[in-house]
């Protein structure tokens, strides 16, 4: 097949897609768009801070709409920042939950931005449940929030959230941020993202759960977050260097 029938637009020029003309390296932050009417299609896997590559997606009898997955790191949220207040629905119970009510009497509060479908979150779900249970008796309050757009990702909707929470036995409320205003207030960018606030609701940790990733043969331990919680609950600053959380980008409303 000639490049006249299958091209990918890169900035102002055109180059062949991998499906028809071979693997082509694409510059960072440049996203290929599929050429038509080729029966094959291509999509980009964009890695923040790394190079972007075009991968082949072969469709024999139908056209496939390209999908873009973005690997995203959390950005630093200044230590000492006050936790923004919120009131959000809990799909499991139908109740409205508030930060004030969840954190009342707690020695520390863990706020997690997660979702149902992200493979980075899926990898950690059991670990998050175990951590929340382990530290609950030590005064930790935990809450999870999903801010993904159901317009683009209906699998992250409230009914699916309730089913997910029940399937994994979440010992913490799993709240639905439909307007995405809470995610913006917390400057959340990815799922999963972890923030720990002290008894005064001042931020003390904003970083990764541990070094486990879907693409790595590393066990889920929660060691980074557990070490931070041990320090915070002991009234000490976090000692271990803080590494940003990595995961799927929050799916903002189109």
C-alpha positions in Angstrom: 0.0 0.0 0.0 1.4 3.4 -0.9 1.8 6.3 1.4 -0.7 8.2 -0.7 -3.4 6.0 0.8 -2.2 5.9 4.4 -0.5 8.9 6.0 -0.3 10.3 9.5 -0.4 14.0 10.0 2.6 15.3 12.1 2.4 19.0 12.6 2.4 20.5 9.1 3.8 17.6 7.2 2.8 14.0 6.5 4.6 10.8 7.0 3.6 7.1 6.6 2.0 5.3 9.5 3.7 2.2 10.9 0.9 0.0 9.7 1.8 0.5 6.1 5.3 2.0 5.8 7.2 0.8 8.8 8.0 2.1 12.3 8.6 5.8 12.4 9.8 7.7 15.5 7.6 10.6 16.5 8.8 13.6 18.4 7.7 14.2 21.9 4.2 15.6 22.3 3.4 15.2 18.6 0.4 12.9 18.2 -0.2 11.2 14.9 -3.7 11.1 13.4 -4.8 8.3 11.2 -4.8 8.5 7.4 -7.8 7.3 5.5 -9.0 5.3 3.6 -6.5 2.7 4.8 -8.1 -0.4 6.4 -5.3 -0.4 8.9 -5.1 2.3 11.5 -2.6 3.7 14.0 -2.7 5.2 17.4 -0.2 6.9 19.6 1.0 5.9 23.1 2.3 9.2 24.5 4.7 8.9 27.5 5.2 12.1 29.4 8.9 12.8 29.8 9.8 10.1 27.3 9.6 9.7 23.5 6.3 8.9 21.8 6.0 6.0 19.5 3.4 5.1 16.9 2.1 1.5 17.2 0.2 -0.5 14.6 -3.4 -1.4 15.2 -4.6 -3.7 12.4 -8.3 -3.8 11.4 -9.2 -6.4 8.8 -12.8 -5.6 8.2 -13.6 -2.4 9.9 -12.1 1.0 10.7 -11.0 1.6 14.3 -11.2 4.9 16.0 -7.7 5.7 17.4 -7.2 5.8 21.1 -4.7 7.9 23.0 -3.3 6.7 26.4 -1.2 9.2 28.3 1.2 8.2 31.0 1.1 11.0 33.5 3.0 12.0 36.7 1.5 13.9 39.6 2.8 17.4 40.0 4.1 18.7 43.4 1.4 20.1 45.7 3.2 22.4 48.2 3.6 20.7 51.6 1.5 22.5 54.2 -1.3 23.3 51.7 -4.7 23.1 53.3 -7.0 20.4 52.0 -9.8 21.9 49.9 -13.2 21.2 51.3 -15.6 19.1 49.3 -19.0 17.4 49.4 -19.5 14.6 46.9 -22.0 11.7 46.4 -21.1 8.2 47.4 -22.6 5.9 44.8 -22.6 2.9 47.1 -24.9 4.5 49.7 -26.4 7.5 47.8 -25.2 9.8 50.6 -23.4 13.1 50.3 -20.1 12.9 52.1 -17.9 15.8 53.1 -14.2 16.1 53.9 -15.0 17.6 57.3 -17.1 14.6 58.2 -14.7 12.0 56.9 -11.6 13.5 58.6 -13.3 14.3 61.9 -11.2 13.0 64.8 -8.6 11.5 62.4 -4.8 11.8 63.0 -4.3 11.9 59.3 -6.4 11.8 56.1 -5.5 10.0 52.9 -7.2 11.4 49.8 -6.8 9.1 46.7 -7.8 10.0 43.1 -8.6 6.7 41.4 -11.0 5.2 38.9 -12.3 1.8 37.7 -10.6 1.1 34.4 -7.0 2.4 34.7 -4.5 -0.5 34.8 -2.3 1.4 37.3 -5.2 1.6 39.7 -6.2 -2.0 39.1 -2.8 -3.2 40.1 -3.0 -1.4 43.4 -6.6 -2.0 44.4 -6.0 -4.8 46.9 -3.0 -3.0 48.2 -5.0 0.1 48.8 -7.6 -1.9 50.7 -5.0 -3.6 52.9 -3.3 -0.3 53.7 -6.5 1.5 54.6 -7.4 -1.4 56.9 -3.9 -1.6 58.5 -3.8 2.1 59.3 -7.5 2.7 60.3 -6.8 1.6 63.8 -3.9 4.1 64.0 -6.2 7.0 63.2 -6.1 7.2 59.4 -9.2 8.3 57.6 -9.2 7.3 53.9 -11.3 8.5 51.0 -11.2 7.7 47.2 -12.5 10.0 44.5 -13.1 9.4 40.8 -13.2 12.4 38.6 -13.1 10.8 35.2 -15.5 12.0 32.5 -18.3 9.4 31.9 -18.8 11.1 28.5 -15.5 9.5 27.3 -15.2 6.7 29.8 -18.7 5.4 30.9 -17.0 2.4 32.7 -16.0 5.0 35.3 -19.6 6.1 36.0 -21.3 5.9 39.4 -23.1 2.6 39.0 -19.8 1.0 37.9 -18.0 2.7 40.9 -20.5 1.2 43.3 -20.0 -2.3 41.8 -16.2 -1.9 42.0 -16.3 -0.7 45.6 -18.4 -3.7 46.6 -16.4 -6.2 44.6 -13.1 -5.1 46.3 -14.7 -4.4 49.7 -13.5 -0.9 49.9 -13.3 0.1 53.6 -13.4 3.7 52.6 -15.9 5.9 50.8 -15.5 6.0 47.0 -16.9 9.4 45.8 -18.0 10.7 42.4 -16.6 14.1 41.3 -18.9 14.6 38.4 -18.0 18.3 37.8 -14.3 17.6 38.2 -14.0 20.7 40.4 -12.6 18.7 43.3 -9.8 17.2 41.1 -9.0 20.7 39.9 -9.0 22.1 43.5 -6.5 19.3 44.5 -4.5 19.8 41.3 -4.9 16.1 40.6 -3.6 15.0 37.2 -3.5 11.2 37.2 -4.9 8.0 38.6 -3.8 6.8 41.0 -2.7 9.9 43.0 -2.2 9.9 46.8 -2.2 12.9 49.2 -1.9 12.6 53.0 -3.0 15.4 55.2 -2.3 15.7 59.0 -4.8 16.3 61.8 -5.0 19.9 60.8 -5.7 18.9 57.2 -2.4 20.3 56.0 -0.6 18.3 53.2 2.4 16.3 54.4 2.8 13.8 51.5 1.9 13.8 47.8 3.6 10.9 46.0 3.5 7.3 44.9 2.1 4.2 46.5 5.2 2.2 45.7 7.3 1.4 42.7 5.0 -1.3 41.3 3.8 -0.7 37.7 1.8 -2.9 35.3 4.9 -3.2 33.1 7.3 -4.0 36.0 7.8 -7.3 37.9 7.7 -5.5 41.2 5.4 -6.6 44.1 2.8 -4.2 45.4 3.8 -3.3 49.0 2.8 0.3 49.4 6.2 0.9 51.0 6.5 4.6 50.0 3.0 5.5 51.3 3.4 3.3 54.4 6.7 4.9 55.3 5.1 8.4 54.9 2.1 7.4 57.0 4.4 6.1 59.8 6.2 9.4 59.9 3.1 11.6 59.7 1.2 9.6 62.4 4.3 9.9 64.6 4.2 13.6 64.2 7.4 13.8 62.1 8.1 15.2 58.6 8.3 12.6 55.9 11.8 11.3 55.8 11.9 9.2 52.7 12.4 11.1 49.4 9.0 11.6 47.8 8.6 10.2 44.3 5.6 11.3 42.1 2.8 9.0 41.5 2.5 7.7 37.9 -0.6 6.5 36.1 -3.3 7.3 33.5 -4.3 10.9 33.0 -7.5 12.0 34.5 -10.1 11.9 31.7 -11.3 15.5 31.5 -14.7 16.4 30.0 -14.3 17.1 26.2 
